Each structure stands twice: as C-alpha cells, then as structure tokens.
Amino acid sequence: MTVLGAIADDITGATDLAALLARSGDSVVLHLGVPHQPPDPEPALQVIALKIRTAPVAEARAEALAALAWLRAAGAARFYWKYCSTFDSTAAGNIGPVAEALMAALGASQTIYCPAFPENQRAVFMGNLFVGTQPLAESPMKDHPLTPMRDSNLLRLLAPQVQGKVGLADRRTVGAGTAALQARLAALAGEGVAHVVVDAVEDADLAVIAGACAGMALLTGGSALAMPLPGLYRTAGLIGAAAQGFVPPQVGPGSIVLSGSCSAMTQAQVAAYLPQAASYRLDPLQLAAEGPGAAQAWLAAQHPGQPVIAYATTSPDQVRAAQAQLGVQHAGAVVEAALAALAVRARDLGIRRFVVAGGESSGAVAQALGLARLAVGREIAPGVPWTYGLSGGKQVALAAKSGNFGGTGFFADALAMLEPQ
C-alpha cells in the first residue's frame, strides 16, 4: 500500500523528488500526469508529475486535486506538495493556491513550506531564500523568463497567494530541536497561522523538520525535505525493509540533448557541450514563422550514433527580445513544441537516450514521447536521476534536468553514465 503520495508541479521537480526518496533504497514510482487506470498494489512511495507551475490557478488546483484523489485511492495517508527549491511561481500562484486546496481536501489546518536544498546551495534563513551566497532576488532567478523572482522573502511571496495567515519558524527554533519546532508550530496554530515558512540551512535542519512534521497530513517544500521521510516511516513500521537497489533496463544507443532552459547554469552547460556534438540552435522567431521542419530535417541528416544537441538556450536579453515580438506564452510554446517534435523524430530515428534541460521543456518532451510511468535510476547530479520508461513500445532513458541543477559538464557526464563500465 502507498504510504507517501507526492505531487510535483513539473517533471524535473518530480524526478528531483523521486531521486532523493530513492536514496533510501526504496522503490519509487513516478507517474507523468494523473494515471488513467485505478491504482494497483504499488511501492510505498509514489510521485505524480504535473505541468502546473505556470498554469492558470483554477487549472492548477483542479489537476492537483485529481492527483490527490488518485493517491488517496492508492492508500496514501500522507502527502507532499513539491515545488522548486527557488520557490518560483507567478504573483498569483501556484504554490500557495495548490497548497491551500490540498489542505482543504485533507482537512489540514496547518502546513509548512521549506524549499531548502543545502546540497544544491539553497538555504532559507529568517524566512529569506538564498541561492548560494546570493539572496534569491539577486540571483539569476531574477531574470527567469516565466517566473522572475524579485523578492527573497518567502513570507512576502506566499502571503498574497493564500487566504490563511502566514508565519515563520526560524533557524533558532529549528536548531533547538524537534520538540522546540513542534512547540512553535503549535503556538502559531493557536494564533490561527495556517502557513508556516521554516528555516533550514543544512541537512541536519531538514532532519529536525521532517522529524517534527512527519505526522502532518500535508508537507510542502523542495525535494530535500522529503529525503528523511522514508527512514522515519520505516522506524514507525509503516514501510518494510529497503530494497536491494534498482537494476536499470537495457536501453539502445543514440542520444540527444534538448535544451529549452535559459538559466545561467544551462547556458554554461550548453557552451561546454557544443564542441562535443552536432548542434542546432532553435530560434523562437523562426519557429513561429516556419515551424520545426528545418530542425527535424537537420536531425534526420545527422550520422547515426553521433551526439547531437538542439537548444533554445540563450541570454535573458535575447529571451526578452523574442517575448516582445511573440508574447511571453507564445515564445515559450513554440520552443516547447519544437523540442517535443524533435524528441519524437529522434525516437523514430532510433535514438533511445534523451537529456532535457528545463522544467517546461521536459514536460513537453515527456508528453510527446507518451511516457506515462517512469522507473527511477541513478542520480547524475544531486536531484537529477536517469529514469526509464516505454515510448512507442521502445525502452528509453530520460534525464530531465531543472535549469539550475548539475555542473558545467552535466550533459556529457549524464550520457557517459549509461555506457558500459
């Protein structure tokens, strides 16, 4: 029976969460979208990846509630709402509205928010989110093309998104231990505070928070807060002994990198990979006028087995220039459609290994490939695993990378991991 049911706002967030849960040794099932079939006997840990980070609020709520209903039918009694460790969302949501909808459905009067991921240099201190040593609003996230983050204070970011009161459990409280944090949460509940931002700057803080809050019906945060939960559930007798480890299926040759993210890290990763592969730059203006046909023809002309990369990754200034002509949503949509079309063409050409950079891009590619359920394999970098599923009846491997994750050599490192050792 499922013990923990998790809902993520995009596919890279879902694979991130699944990877950290899988560190426990337990099997994790990752669904892309709400499954159409009723739940069968499943592993204790299940994650549903949605594509709702920038969706209209009503649509995001509806999809999250549908995911919740499926997970409840699978037997889950504890739930996790996973969003990005940079807390990026629009001014209207969807972090707060989805959390509040899930709380209402579960009858939960309080939940916590903790996007900290110390291993990836994300920390929350006095309610403010830091990316490395930079406050969120001074990091490259301030120029994100869809969700620019111009405030670092999570309480100020969250308050306009929710109806309930917002409060803080700071690092001093967390540092005092589980009992102190539980007392702080109880005191805030007595004041009618439903939404509590919790500080964390290192993994030990996350262990305290998870220990204090594991009994809550709903937790919310980045992936790192969920990492201690399987161990806590095992200690409580809710799940059995950990499995012996995942054995990946055999995947055929051929690889393609598809990059839609324009984060600073992805720009560096693309620059590092270009000398190693045949490349095609996707121009939103050209795609809007002509479609992806030229890119597909280029892909078909490449030598089988040659590494290839197709990318729309570029500077924030060039992104804004395209958005000024096409509109923000349309500029993103034409790139996603092109990446999706290239993924399908690649599969049909015999390519079986896909590396995708960017949450929206990964969701578009996974949907186009018809991937519905993924098995979670080894991590390439913290929070970025190889996953495996069936596309068109063929076994494929997919690495879906959040824009800011991984090192400069991520693309080559990811593909090298699948080679025989």
C-alpha positions as a Markdown table, in Angstrom:
| # | Residue | x | y | z |
|---|---|---|---|---|
| 1 | Met | 0.0 | 0.0 | 0.0 |
| 2 | Thr | 1.2 | 3.5 | -0.7 |
| 3 | Val | 2.4 | 5.4 | 2.3 |
| 4 | Leu | 3.5 | 8.7 | 0.8 |
| 5 | Gly | 1.8 | 10.3 | -2.1 |
| 6 | Ala | 3.7 | 13.2 | -3.7 |
| 7 | Ile | 2.5 | 15.8 | -6.2 |
| 8 | Ala | 5.1 | 17.9 | -8.1 |
| 9 | Asp | 4.4 | 21.0 | -10.2 |
| 10 | Asp | 6.6 | 19.8 | -13.2 |
| 11 | Ile | 8.5 | 16.8 | -14.4 |
| 12 | Thr | 12.0 | 18.0 | -13.3 |
| 13 | Gly | 10.7 | 18.6 | -9.8 |
| 14 | Ala | 9.2 | 15.2 | -9.8 |
| 15 | Thr | 12.3 | 13.4 | -10.9 |
| 16 | Asp | 14.3 | 15.5 | -8.3 |
| 17 | Leu | 11.9 | 14.4 | -5.6 |
| 18 | Ala | 11.9 | 10.8 | -6.7 |
| 19 | Ala | 15.7 | 10.7 | -6.8 |
| 20 | Leu | 16.0 | 11.8 | -3.2 |
| 21 | Leu | 13.3 | 9.5 | -2.0 |
| 22 | Ala | 15.1 | 6.6 | -3.8 |
| 23 | Arg | 18.3 | 7.3 | -1.9 |
| 24 | Ser | 16.5 | 5.4 | 0.9 |
| 25 | Gly | 16.8 | 2.2 | -1.1 |
| 26 | Asp | 13.0 | 2.0 | -1.5 |
| 27 | Ser | 11.4 | 1.7 | -4.9 |
| 28 | Val | 9.8 | 4.9 | -6.2 |
| 29 | Val | 7.2 | 5.0 | -8.9 |
| 30 | Leu | 6.9 | 8.2 | -10.9 |
| 31 | His | 3.8 | 8.9 | -12.9 |
| 32 | Leu | 3.7 | 11.6 | -15.6 |
| 33 | Gly | 0.2 | 13.1 | -15.1 |
| 34 | Val | -2.6 | 11.6 | -13.2 |
| 35 | Pro | -2.9 | 7.9 | -14.1 |
| 36 | His | -6.0 | 6.9 | -16.0 |
| 37 | Gln | -6.1 | 3.4 | -14.6 |
| 38 | Pro | -7.2 | 2.6 | -11.0 |
| 39 | Pro | -4.3 | 2.1 | -8.5 |
| 40 | Asp | -2.8 | -1.4 | -8.3 |
| 41 | Pro | -0.6 | -2.7 | -5.5 |
| 42 | Glu | 2.3 | -0.3 | -5.7 |
| 43 | Pro | 5.5 | 0.7 | -3.9 |
| 44 | Ala | 5.1 | 2.7 | -0.7 |
| 45 | Leu | 6.4 | 5.9 | -2.4 |
| 46 | Gln | 4.6 | 7.4 | -5.4 |
| 47 | Val | 5.1 | 10.7 | -7.2 |
| 48 | Ile | 2.8 | 12.3 | -9.7 |
| 49 | Ala | 4.4 | 14.9 | -12.0 |
| 50 | Leu | 2.0 | 17.6 | -13.2 |
| 51 | Lys | 2.7 | 20.5 | -15.5 |
| 52 | Ile | 1.1 | 23.3 | -13.5 |
| 53 | Arg | 3.9 | 25.7 | -12.3 |
| 54 | Thr | 2.6 | 28.5 | -14.6 |
| 55 | Ala | -0.8 | 27.1 | -15.4 |
| 56 | Pro | -3.9 | 29.2 | -14.6 |
| 57 | Val | -4.7 | 28.9 | -10.8 |
| 58 | Ala | -8.0 | 27.1 | -11.3 |
| 59 | Glu | -6.4 | 24.6 | -13.6 |
| 60 | Ala | -3.5 | 24.0 | -11.2 |
| 61 | Arg | -5.9 | 23.4 | -8.3 |
| 62 | Ala | -8.0 | 21.0 | -10.3 |
| 63 | Glu | -5.1 | 18.9 | -11.5 |
| 64 | Ala | -3.6 | 18.8 | -8.0 |
| 65 | Leu | -6.9 | 17.7 | -6.5 |
| 66 | Ala | -7.2 | 15.0 | -9.2 |
| 67 | Ala | -3.7 | 13.7 | -8.3 |
| 68 | Leu | -4.6 | 13.8 | -4.6 |
| 69 | Ala | -7.8 | 11.7 | -5.2 |
| 70 | Trp | -5.8 | 9.1 | -7.1 |
| 71 | Leu | -3.1 | 8.9 | -4.4 |
| 72 | Arg | -5.7 | 8.6 | -1.7 |
| 73 | Ala | -7.3 | 5.7 | -3.7 |
| 74 | Ala | -3.9 | 4.1 | -3.7 |
| 75 | Gly | -3.9 | 4.1 | 0.1 |
| 76 | Ala | -1.7 | 7.1 | 0.8 |
| 77 | Ala | -2.5 | 8.9 | 4.1 |
| 78 | Arg | 0.5 | 11.3 | 4.0 |
| 79 | Phe | 1.1 | 13.8 | 1.2 |
| 80 | Tyr | 3.8 | 16.0 | -0.2 |
| 81 | Trp | 3.4 | 19.1 | -2.4 |
| 82 | Lys | 6.7 | 19.6 | -4.2 |
| 83 | Tyr | 7.7 | 22.9 | -5.9 |
| 84 | Cys | 11.1 | 24.2 | -7.0 |
| 85 | Ser | 13.9 | 25.0 | -4.5 |
| 86 | Thr | 13.9 | 28.5 | -5.8 |
| 87 | Phe | 10.2 | 28.9 | -4.9 |
| 88 | Asp | 9.5 | 30.3 | -8.3 |
| 89 | Ser | 5.9 | 31.0 | -9.2 |
| 90 | Thr | 3.8 | 33.8 | -10.5 |
| 91 | Ala | 2.3 | 36.5 | -8.3 |
| 92 | Ala | -1.0 | 34.7 | -8.2 |
| 93 | Gly | 0.5 | 31.2 | -7.5 |
| 94 | Asn | 0.6 | 28.4 | -7.9 |
| 95 | Ile | 2.5 | 27.3 | -4.7 |
| 96 | Gly | 0.0 | 28.8 | -2.2 |
| 97 | Pro | -3.3 | 28.1 | -4.0 |
| 98 | Val | -2.4 | 24.5 | -4.6 |
| 99 | Ala | -1.3 | 24.0 | -1.0 |
| 100 | Glu | -4.5 | 25.6 | 0.3 |
| 101 | Ala | -6.6 | 23.4 | -2.0 |
| 102 | Leu | -4.9 | 20.3 | -0.8 |
| 103 | Met | -5.2 | 21.3 | 2.8 |
| 104 | Ala | -8.9 | 21.9 | 2.4 |
| 105 | Ala | -9.4 | 18.5 | 0.8 |
| 106 | Leu | -7.4 | 16.8 | 3.6 |
| 107 | Gly | -9.0 | 18.8 | 6.4 |
| 108 | Ala | -5.5 | 20.0 | 7.4 |
| 109 | Ser | -5.4 | 23.2 | 9.4 |
| 110 | Gln | -1.7 | 23.9 | 9.1 |
| 111 | Thr | 1.3 | 23.0 | 6.8 |
| 112 | Ile | 4.9 | 24.1 | 6.4 |
| 113 | Tyr | 6.9 | 25.5 | 3.5 |
| 114 | Cys | 10.6 | 24.7 | 3.2 |
| 115 | Pro | 12.3 | 24.8 | -0.3 |
| 116 | Ala | 15.8 | 24.5 | 1.2 |
| 117 | Phe | 18.1 | 22.1 | -0.6 |
| 118 | Pro | 21.6 | 22.6 | 1.1 |
| 119 | Glu | 23.3 | 20.0 | -1.3 |
| 120 | Asn | 22.3 | 22.3 | -4.2 |
| 121 | Gln | 23.1 | 25.5 | -2.4 |
| 122 | Arg | 19.6 | 26.5 | -1.5 |
| 123 | Ala | 19.1 | 27.8 | 2.1 |
| 124 | Val | 16.3 | 29.5 | 4.0 |
| 125 | Phe | 17.3 | 31.9 | 6.8 |
| 126 | Met | 14.9 | 34.2 | 8.7 |
| 127 | Gly | 12.4 | 33.5 | 6.0 |
| 128 | Asn | 14.6 | 34.6 | 3.2 |
| 129 | Leu | 15.7 | 32.2 | 0.4 |
| 130 | Phe | 19.3 | 32.1 | -0.7 |
| 131 | Val | 20.8 | 30.6 | -3.9 |
| 132 | Gly | 24.4 | 30.0 | -2.9 |
| 133 | Thr | 25.5 | 33.2 | -1.2 |
| 134 | Gln | 23.0 | 35.4 | -3.1 |
| 135 | Pro | 19.5 | 36.3 | -1.9 |
| 136 | Leu | 17.0 | 34.9 | -4.4 |
| 137 | Ala | 16.2 | 38.3 | -5.8 |
| 138 | Glu | 19.8 | 39.0 | -6.6 |
| 139 | Ser | 20.5 | 35.6 | -8.2 |
| 140 | Pro | 20.0 | 34.7 | -11.9 |
| 141 | Met | 16.4 | 33.8 | -10.9 |
| 142 | Lys | 15.5 | 37.5 | -11.0 |
| 143 | Asp | 15.6 | 37.2 | -14.8 |
| 144 | His | 13.7 | 33.9 | -15.2 |
| 145 | Pro | 11.7 | 34.2 | -18.4 |
| 146 | Leu | 8.4 | 32.9 | -16.9 |
| 147 | Thr | 8.7 | 33.4 | -13.2 |
| 148 | Pro | 11.2 | 36.2 | -12.4 |
| 149 | Met | 11.8 | 36.3 | -8.7 |
| 150 | Arg | 12.2 | 39.9 | -7.5 |
| 151 | Asp | 11.8 | 39.2 | -3.7 |
| 152 | Ser | 13.8 | 36.9 | -1.5 |
| 153 | Asn | 11.4 | 36.8 | 1.5 |
| 154 | Leu | 9.2 | 33.7 | 1.4 |
| 155 | Leu | 6.6 | 35.2 | 3.7 |
| 156 | Arg | 6.0 | 38.2 | 1.4 |
| 157 | Leu | 6.0 | 35.9 | -1.6 |
| 158 | Leu | 3.5 | 33.5 | -0.1 |
| 159 | Ala | 1.1 | 35.8 | 1.7 |
| 160 | Pro | -0.7 | 37.2 | -1.5 |
| 161 | Gln | -1.2 | 33.6 | -2.7 |
| 162 | Val | -3.1 | 32.3 | 0.3 |
| 163 | Gln | -6.2 | 33.1 | 2.3 |
| 164 | Gly | -4.8 | 32.0 | 5.6 |
| 165 | Lys | -2.3 | 33.7 | 7.9 |
| 166 | Val | 1.5 | 33.2 | 7.2 |
| 167 | Gly | 4.1 | 32.8 | 9.9 |
| 168 | Leu | 7.8 | 31.8 | 10.5 |
| 169 | Ala | 9.6 | 29.1 | 12.4 |
| 170 | Asp | 13.2 | 30.5 | 12.3 |
| 171 | Arg | 16.6 | 28.8 | 12.4 |
| 172 | Arg | 17.0 | 29.3 | 16.2 |
| 173 | Thr | 13.8 | 27.3 | 16.7 |
| 174 | Val | 14.9 | 24.5 | 14.3 |
| 175 | Gly | 18.3 | 24.5 | 15.9 |
| 176 | Ala | 16.7 | 23.8 | 19.3 |
| 177 | Gly | 15.4 | 20.5 | 18.0 |
| 178 | Thr | 12.2 | 18.6 | 17.2 |
| 179 | Ala | 10.3 | 19.4 | 20.4 |
| 180 | Ala | 11.0 | 23.1 | 20.1 |
| 181 | Leu | 9.8 | 23.2 | 16.5 |
| 182 | Gln | 6.7 | 21.3 | 17.4 |
| 183 | Ala | 6.0 | 23.8 | 20.2 |
| 184 | Arg | 6.5 | 26.7 | 17.8 |
| 185 | Leu | 4.1 | 25.2 | 15.3 |
| 186 | Ala | 1.5 | 24.6 | 18.0 |
| 187 | Ala | 1.9 | 28.2 | 19.2 |
| 188 | Leu | 1.4 | 29.5 | 15.6 |
| 189 | Ala | -1.6 | 27.3 | 15.2 |
| 190 | Gly | -3.1 | 28.8 | 18.3 |
| 191 | Glu | -2.7 | 32.2 | 16.6 |
| 192 | Gly | -4.5 | 30.9 | 13.6 |
| 193 | Val | -1.4 | 30.7 | 11.4 |
| 194 | Ala | -2.0 | 28.0 | 8.7 |
| 195 | His | 1.1 | 28.5 | 6.5 |
| 196 | Val | 4.5 | 28.3 | 8.2 |
| 197 | Val | 7.7 | 29.0 | 6.5 |
| 198 | Val | 10.5 | 27.0 | 8.2 |
| 199 | Asp | 14.2 | 27.9 | 8.0 |
| 200 | Ala | 16.8 | 25.4 | 7.0 |
| 201 | Val | 20.5 | 25.9 | 6.1 |
| 202 | Glu | 21.9 | 22.4 | 6.3 |
| 203 | Asp | 20.8 | 18.8 | 6.1 |
| 204 | Ala | 20.6 | 18.5 | 9.9 |
| 205 | Asp | 17.9 | 21.1 | 9.9 |
| 206 | Leu | 15.9 | 19.2 | 7.4 |
| 207 | Ala | 16.1 | 16.1 | 9.6 |
| 208 | Val | 14.7 | 18.1 | 12.5 |
| 209 | Ile | 11.9 | 19.5 | 10.4 |
| 210 | Ala | 11.0 | 16.1 | 9.0 |
| 211 | Gly | 11.0 | 14.5 | 12.4 |
| 212 | Ala | 8.8 | 17.2 | 13.8 |
| 213 | Cys | 6.3 | 17.3 | 10.9 |
| 214 | Ala | 6.2 | 13.7 | 9.6 |
| 215 | Gly | 2.8 | 13.2 | 11.1 |
| 216 | Met | 1.3 | 16.1 | 9.3 |
| 217 | Ala | -1.2 | 15.2 | 6.6 |
| 218 | Leu | 0.5 | 17.6 | 4.1 |
| 219 | Leu | 4.0 | 18.8 | 3.9 |
| 220 | Thr | 5.3 | 21.2 | 1.2 |
| 221 | Gly | 8.7 | 22.0 | 0.1 |
| 222 | Gly | 11.6 | 21.3 | -2.2 |
| 223 | Ser | 12.8 | 17.7 | -2.6 |
| 224 | Ala | 15.4 | 17.7 | 0.2 |
| 225 | Leu | 12.9 | 18.0 | 3.0 |
| 226 | Ala | 11.3 | 14.7 | 1.8 |
| 227 | Met | 14.6 | 12.8 | 1.9 |
| 228 | Pro | 14.4 | 11.8 | 5.6 |
| 229 | Leu | 10.8 | 10.6 | 5.4 |
| 230 | Pro | 11.3 | 7.0 | 4.2 |
| 231 | Gly | 13.6 | 6.4 | 7.2 |
| 232 | Leu | 11.1 | 7.9 | 9.6 |
| 233 | Tyr | 8.3 | 5.8 | 8.1 |
| 234 | Arg | 10.4 | 2.7 | 8.4 |
| 235 | Thr | 11.1 | 3.4 | 12.0 |
| 236 | Ala | 7.4 | 3.8 | 12.6 |
| 237 | Gly | 6.7 | 0.5 | 11.0 |
| 238 | Leu | 4.8 | 2.0 | 8.0 |
| 239 | Ile | 7.1 | 0.5 | 5.4 |
| 240 | Gly | 9.3 | -2.6 | 5.3 |
| 241 | Ala | 13.0 | -3.1 | 4.7 |
| 242 | Ala | 14.6 | -1.2 | 1.9 |
| 243 | Ala | 15.0 | -2.9 | -1.5 |
| 244 | Gln | 18.4 | -4.1 | -2.8 |
| 245 | Gly | 18.6 | -1.4 | -5.3 |
| 246 | Phe | 17.3 | -0.6 | -8.8 |
| 247 | Val | 18.6 | -2.5 | -11.8 |
| 248 | Pro | 18.2 | -0.4 | -14.9 |
| 249 | Pro | 16.8 | -1.9 | -18.1 |
| 250 | Gln | 18.8 | -2.2 | -21.2 |
| 251 | Val | 18.5 | 0.9 | -23.4 |
| 252 | Gly | 19.6 | 1.1 | -27.0 |
| 253 | Pro | 22.2 | 3.5 | -28.4 |
| 254 | Gly | 21.8 | 7.0 | -29.7 |
| 255 | Ser | 21.5 | 10.2 | -27.7 |
| 256 | Ile | 20.1 | 13.7 | -28.0 |
| 257 | Val | 20.3 | 16.7 | -25.7 |
| 258 | Leu | 17.3 | 19.0 | -25.9 |
| 259 | Ser | 17.7 | 22.3 | -24.0 |
| 260 | Gly | 15.0 | 24.9 | -23.5 |
| 261 | Ser | 16.2 | 26.3 | -20.2 |
| 262 | Cys | 17.8 | 29.7 | -20.3 |
| 263 | Ser | 19.2 | 29.6 | -16.7 |
| 264 | Ala | 22.8 | 30.7 | -16.2 |
| 265 | Met | 23.9 | 27.1 | -15.4 |
| 266 | Thr | 22.2 | 25.7 | -18.5 |
| 267 | Gln | 23.9 | 28.3 | -20.6 |
| 268 | Ala | 27.3 | 27.2 | -19.3 |
| 269 | Gln | 26.3 | 23.5 | -19.8 |
| 270 | Val | 25.3 | 24.1 | -23.4 |
| 271 | Ala | 28.5 | 26.0 | -24.1 |
| 272 | Ala | 30.5 | 23.2 | -22.7 |
| 273 | Tyr | 28.8 | 20.5 | -24.8 |
| 274 | Leu | 28.7 | 22.3 | -28.1 |
| 275 | Pro | 32.3 | 21.3 | -29.1 |
| 276 | Gln | 31.4 | 17.6 | -28.4 |
| 277 | Ala | 28.2 | 17.3 | -30.5 |
| 278 | Ala | 26.5 | 18.4 | -33.7 |
| 279 | Ser | 24.3 | 21.3 | -32.8 |
| 280 | Tyr | 21.2 | 23.2 | -33.9 |
| 281 | Arg | 20.1 | 26.5 | -32.4 |
| 282 | Leu | 16.3 | 26.9 | -32.1 |
| 283 | Asp | 15.2 | 30.5 | -32.8 |
| 284 | Pro | 11.7 | 31.3 | -31.5 |
| 285 | Leu | 11.0 | 33.8 | -34.2 |
| 286 | Gln | 11.9 | 31.3 | -37.0 |
| 287 | Leu | 9.9 | 28.6 | -35.3 |
| 288 | Ala | 6.9 | 30.9 | -35.0 |
| 289 | Ala | 7.1 | 31.7 | -38.7 |
| 290 | Glu | 8.1 | 28.3 | -40.2 |
| 291 | Gly | 7.6 | 25.6 | -37.6 |
| 292 | Pro | 10.1 | 22.9 | -36.6 |
| 293 | Gly | 10.5 | 21.3 | -40.0 |
| 294 | Ala | 14.0 | 22.6 | -40.7 |
| 295 | Ala | 15.2 | 21.3 | -37.2 |
| 296 | Gln | 13.7 | 17.9 | -37.9 |
| 297 | Ala | 15.4 | 17.7 | -41.3 |
| 298 | Trp | 18.7 | 18.6 | -39.7 |
| 299 | Leu | 18.3 | 15.9 | -37.1 |
| 300 | Ala | 17.5 | 13.3 | -39.8 |
| 301 | Ala | 20.7 | 14.2 | -41.7 |
| 302 | Gln | 23.0 | 13.5 | -38.8 |
| 303 | His | 25.1 | 10.4 | -38.7 |
| 304 | Pro | 23.6 | 7.7 | -36.6 |
| 305 | Gly | 25.3 | 7.4 | -33.2 |
| 306 | Gln | 26.7 | 11.0 | -33.4 |
| 307 | Pro | 26.0 | 13.1 | -30.2 |
| 308 | Val | 23.5 | 15.9 | -31.1 |
| 309 | Ile | 22.1 | 18.9 | -29.3 |
| 310 | Ala | 19.2 | 21.1 | -30.2 |
| 311 | Tyr | 18.9 | 24.2 | -28.0 |
| 312 | Ala | 16.9 | 27.4 | -27.5 |
| 313 | Thr | 19.1 | 28.3 | -24.5 |
| 314 | Thr | 20.2 | 31.9 | -24.8 |
| 315 | Ser | 20.8 | 35.1 | -22.7 |
| 316 | Pro | 17.9 | 36.8 | -20.8 |
| 317 | Asp | 18.2 | 39.8 | -23.2 |
| 318 | Gln | 17.6 | 37.6 | -26.2 |
| 319 | Val | 14.7 | 35.9 | -24.4 |
| 320 | Arg | 13.1 | 39.2 | -23.7 |
| 321 | Ala | 13.5 | 40.3 | -27.3 |
| 322 | Ala | 11.7 | 37.2 | -28.6 |
| 323 | Gln | 9.0 | 37.7 | -26.0 |
| 324 | Ala | 8.5 | 41.3 | -27.0 |
| 325 | Gln | 7.7 | 40.2 | -30.5 |
| 326 | Leu | 5.8 | 37.0 | -29.8 |
| 327 | Gly | 4.4 | 37.4 | -26.3 |
| 328 | Val | 5.7 | 35.5 | -23.3 |
| 329 | Gln | 3.5 | 32.5 | -23.6 |
| 330 | His | 3.8 | 32.1 | -27.3 |
| 331 | Ala | 7.6 | 32.4 | -27.3 |
| 332 | Gly | 7.8 | 29.6 | -24.8 |
| 333 | Ala | 5.1 | 27.5 | -26.5 |
| 334 | Val | 6.9 | 27.4 | -29.9 |
| 335 | Val | 10.1 | 26.3 | -28.3 |
| 336 | Glu | 8.4 | 23.6 | -26.3 |
| 337 | Ala | 6.5 | 22.4 | -29.5 |
| 338 | Ala | 9.8 | 22.2 | -31.4 |
| 339 | Leu | 11.6 | 20.3 | -28.7 |
| 340 | Ala | 8.7 | 17.9 | -28.5 |
| 341 | Ala | 8.7 | 17.3 | -32.2 |
| 342 | Leu | 12.4 | 16.7 | -32.2 |
| 343 | Ala | 12.1 | 14.2 | -29.4 |
| 344 | Val | 9.5 | 12.2 | -31.4 |
| 345 | Arg | 11.6 | 12.4 | -34.6 |
| 346 | Ala | 14.7 | 11.3 | -32.6 |
| 347 | Arg | 12.9 | 8.2 | -31.2 |
| 348 | Asp | 11.6 | 7.3 | -34.6 |
| 349 | Leu | 15.2 | 7.5 | -35.9 |
| 350 | Gly | 16.3 | 5.0 | -33.3 |
| 351 | Ile | 17.6 | 7.4 | -30.6 |
| 352 | Arg | 16.9 | 6.0 | -27.1 |
| 353 | Arg | 18.7 | 8.3 | -24.7 |
| 354 | Phe | 17.2 | 11.8 | -24.0 |
| 355 | Val | 18.7 | 14.5 | -21.9 |
| 356 | Val | 16.3 | 17.5 | -21.5 |
| 357 | Ala | 17.1 | 20.8 | -19.7 |
| 358 | Gly | 14.2 | 22.9 | -18.3 |
| 359 | Gly | 11.0 | 22.0 | -16.5 |
| 360 | Glu | 8.6 | 23.2 | -19.2 |
| 361 | Ser | 10.7 | 21.6 | -21.9 |
| 362 | Ser | 11.0 | 18.3 | -20.1 |
| 363 | Gly | 7.2 | 18.2 | -19.6 |
| 364 | Ala | 6.6 | 18.8 | -23.3 |
| 365 | Val | 9.1 | 16.2 | -24.4 |
| 366 | Ala | 7.8 | 13.5 | -22.0 |
| 367 | Gln | 4.2 | 14.2 | -23.1 |
| 368 | Ala | 5.2 | 14.0 | -26.8 |
| 369 | Leu | 7.0 | 10.7 | -26.2 |
| 370 | Gly | 3.9 | 9.3 | -24.5 |
| 371 | Leu | 5.8 | 8.5 | -21.3 |
| 372 | Ala | 3.3 | 7.7 | -18.5 |
| 373 | Arg | 5.3 | 5.9 | -15.9 |
| 374 | Leu | 9.0 | 6.1 | -15.1 |
| 375 | Ala | 11.3 | 3.9 | -13.0 |
| 376 | Val | 13.9 | 6.0 | -11.2 |
| 377 | Gly | 17.6 | 5.1 | -11.5 |
| 378 | Arg | 21.0 | 6.5 | -10.5 |
| 379 | Glu | 21.5 | 10.2 | -9.9 |
| 380 | Ile | 23.7 | 12.0 | -12.4 |
| 381 | Ala | 23.9 | 15.1 | -10.1 |
| 382 | Pro | 22.0 | 15.8 | -6.9 |
| 383 | Gly | 18.3 | 15.7 | -7.7 |
| 384 | Val | 18.8 | 14.6 | -11.3 |
| 385 | Pro | 18.4 | 10.9 | -12.0 |
| 386 | Trp | 18.2 | 8.8 | -15.1 |
| 387 | Thr | 14.6 | 7.5 | -15.5 |
| 388 | Tyr | 13.3 | 4.7 | -17.7 |
| 389 | Gly | 10.1 | 4.1 | -19.5 |
| 390 | Leu | 8.4 | 3.0 | -22.7 |
| 391 | Ser | 7.8 | 5.3 | -25.7 |
| 392 | Gly | 6.2 | 3.8 | -28.8 |
| 393 | Gly | 6.9 | 0.4 | -27.4 |
| 394 | Lys | 10.6 | 1.1 | -27.1 |
| 395 | Gln | 12.6 | 1.3 | -23.8 |
| 396 | Val | 14.0 | 4.8 | -23.5 |
| 397 | Ala | 16.1 | 6.6 | -20.9 |
| 398 | Leu | 15.2 | 10.2 | -19.9 |
| 399 | Ala | 17.2 | 12.6 | -17.8 |
| 400 | Ala | 15.0 | 15.6 | -17.1 |
| 401 | Lys | 17.1 | 18.4 | -15.6 |
| 402 | Ser | 15.9 | 21.5 | -13.8 |
| 403 | Gly | 17.6 | 24.5 | -15.4 |
| 404 | Asn | 19.9 | 25.4 | -12.5 |
| 405 | Phe | 20.9 | 21.9 | -11.5 |
| 406 | Gly | 24.1 | 20.0 | -12.4 |
| 407 | Gly | 27.7 | 21.1 | -13.1 |
| 408 | Thr | 29.1 | 22.5 | -16.3 |
| 409 | Gly | 29.8 | 19.1 | -17.8 |
| 410 | Phe | 26.4 | 17.7 | -17.0 |
| 411 | Phe | 25.3 | 16.6 | -20.5 |
| 412 | Ala | 28.5 | 14.6 | -21.2 |
| 413 | Asp | 28.5 | 13.2 | -17.7 |
| 414 | Ala | 24.9 | 12.1 | -18.0 |
| 415 | Leu | 25.4 | 10.2 | -21.2 |
| 416 | Ala | 28.7 | 8.6 | -20.1 |
| 417 | Met | 26.8 | 7.1 | -17.1 |
| 418 | Leu | 24.8 | 4.9 | -19.5 |
| 419 | Glu | 27.9 | 3.5 | -21.2 |
| 420 | Pro | 29.2 | 0.0 | -20.1 |
| 421 | Gln | 31.5 | 0.3 | -17.1 |
